[in-house]
Amino acid sequence: MIEGILTEGLVYGIMVLAVFITFRILNFADMTVDGSLPLGAAIMTMMLVNGFPPVFALFVAFLGGAAAGFVTAMIHTKLKIPDLLSGILTMTMLRSVILRVMSNRANVPLLHTRTLFTKITDWTRQFTDNPGIGVVVYCLLVVIAIKIALDIFFHTDMGLALGALGENPQLIISQGMNPDVLKTVGICLSNGLVAVSGSFAAMYQGFADVSFGLGMIVSALASIMLGEFLLKSNRIAILTLRAILGSILYRAVMYAARNYGYYIHMNPNDLNLMTGLLIIACIIISKQKMPLKAAEKTNCRIQSNDKN
């Protein structure tokens, strides 16, 4: 149970980090995620089936996701189409691309194909009767490496410019930078990471499906919002950490709903409803906290004025 929650939380935590880049840093509502995740899964699956090394397949999947993000960015920046519609258009077109990648099949299994996870499982069996531990440790190391790389990137000039673009686009223009180029870089990076998450998800689940990414953007948003209740900070290292923790917490909530929801007459078909209600609850709580913080600041100012 714990191994499954941690593995899923870490695998999809890469996707949550990617969505954090577009939704929280760039302030860009990118719906491409629902297409780039199954695209990464399809590329990884087909390359493994055809005998390519898993690491090389991961790199190609990243490039495929980045290409999907590039299409969204071009539709948005060159055609001046709103961000939400740009992502929806790309996501819709990607369904046909994914079917092409999977040789016009809606589902491709990995039952008789060795993946990174099967290799790790076989190696772990030499030391313990619980091979799932090896997969958890491997996923943890991968996610930590990606997190550290993102933390370092957002301390560079390019990363700082991306952060400023989401908060104040006019500042970027006044500094002589092209906001469209920066936005394109951020969207490509985000969707490349989403495709990597899809690649790991395909290896973990043992198959790729054309509907693999259905509703993933909603689950990513729920994970981000849950993480924001765990840690409060404006430091990028904490922001990326809470995105990962939020992903694990969200998977734990979904696991509890799947396995214990029958006590309140829930079934797996209700999970999407639960995810939507979870996001609405997070938004309501956040809005209730904002007036309280404003009131606290006002009280502090009044008290300081009284002392003076």
Sequence and secondary structure as in RCSB ss.txt:
>XXXX:A:sequence
MIEGILTEGLVYGIMVLAVFITFRILNFADMTVDGSLPLGAAIMTMMLVNGFPPVFALFVAFLGGAAAGFVTAMI
HTKLKIPDLLSGILTMTMLRSVILRVMSNRANVPLLHTRTLFTKITDWTRQFTDNPGIGVVVYCLLVVIAIKIAL
DIFFHTDMGLALGALGENPQLIISQGMNPDVLKTVGICLSNGLVAVSGSFAAMYQGFADVSFGLGMIVSALASIM
LGEFLLKSNRIAILTLRAILGSILYRAVMYAARNYGYYIHMNPNDLNLMTGLLIIACIIISKQKMPLKAAEKTNC
RIQSNDKN
>XXXX:A:secstr
 HHHHHHHHHHHHHHHHHHHIIIIIS    TTHHHHHHHHHHHHHHHHHTT  HHHHHHHHHHHHHHHHHHHHHH
HHHS   HHHHHHHHHHHHHHHHHHHTTT SEEE TTS  HHHHHHHHHTTT S THHHHHHHHHHHHHHHHHHH
HHHTTSHHHHHHHHHHH HHHHHHTT  HHHHHHHHHHHHHHHHHHHHHHHHHHHTEEETTTTTTHHHHHHHHHH
HHHHH     HHHHHHHHHHHHHHHHHHHHHHHHHGGGGT  GGGHHHHHHHHHHHHHHHHHHHHHHHHHHHHHH
HHHHHHH 
